[in-house]
């Protein structure tokens, strides 16, 4: 591995410049050095938003572009680390093993609360990078192992936590979703994995069929569907290992499914929503006869989970339609603990030529479709709407089957809080007079 002070000085001095522009300025360097320098600059630039804390560490090494694209982000890594921390808080010397180490982002955060942690990876280049990077990240209690996950598992002594992030690409690089198509196949290895740990944490595709996974994998005690900034990123399966004090898991329909939408800029605890499939199957659903009040849009994690009826029940909301997945609620103020976005509903416009005429004159709108026969692209082309502005339009189907456009504006909590304070002050002043 290249380790030269001159190269690092060049990297630091040109960290924000375009890689394409730097290539010509590296003519004096040996070919191997040019490749290394450009890779490190590109790697830092690509990971700056994804793993910002790593990019603050000098002399950290980064792999080729594909490994950068596939690695976890810091926000979701923190979330997994919090799960690990809860599991190990009462253990004397907890041990973590990551059988699919990759670049090591998830591992580096999950290893922190453990007394010992082992990184296992079959790609020798990534193992070399990890061995170089972990000490720079302050991880002095970890070991790196170059081995295949299955081979290492066959001789693994009991550990507290076992983590797997199976590869989700086939032999020609296409993305796969089904559990059995991932490498390694955790369904086939379920018994072997659970037999050597207290807790088994499996990270899978955000496109995973959660209901299918619950039926096929034994010992699942919790599911976490994790979104970041409105985009679903991963599904986490938390399984009880056979070394757990109570190894028997819950029935698939009774497993708690937690939906979270994390922010890449706001570190405050996110609103989460937890439900079970059994509760979802029996929850009543009220339909809104006339949409009036606050408009609620569930976040991506809730939509992925399919928690449509329990969500409405818990927050006392009316659904616009069983398949539209937008909700209406009353009250002077909205429910700020709702897991999603809240809008002030201004009007409901029928989807006819005459009714749509005032909206057709708009230049910019934020547009979404829910249970509607046209796509966003088709509607924008038809009405010549640009993106942006203050108005939010939702093309959807109402409870009576009619197609409509909901015209709404996003509300800010701060603005409403100020208004509420002013109303209270006015009320007090009137009482004192």
Secondary structure by P-SEA (a helix, b strand, c coil): ccccaaaaaaaaacccccccccccccccccaaaaaaaaaaaaaaaaacccccccccccccccccaaaaaacccaaaaaaaaaaaaaacccccbbbbbbccccccaaaaaaaccccbbbbbbccaaaaaaaaacccccccccbbbbbccaaaaaaacccccbbbbbcccccccccccccccccccccccaaaaaaacccbbbbbbbcccaaaaaaaccccccccccccccccccbbbbbbbcccccccccccccccbbbbbbbbcccccccbbbbbcaaaaacbbbbbbcccccbbbbbcaaaaaacaaaaaaaaabbbbccccccccccccccccccccbbbbbcccccccccccccccccccccccccccccccaaaaaaaccccccccbbbbbccccccbbbbbbbbbbbaaaaaaaaaaaaaaaaaaaac
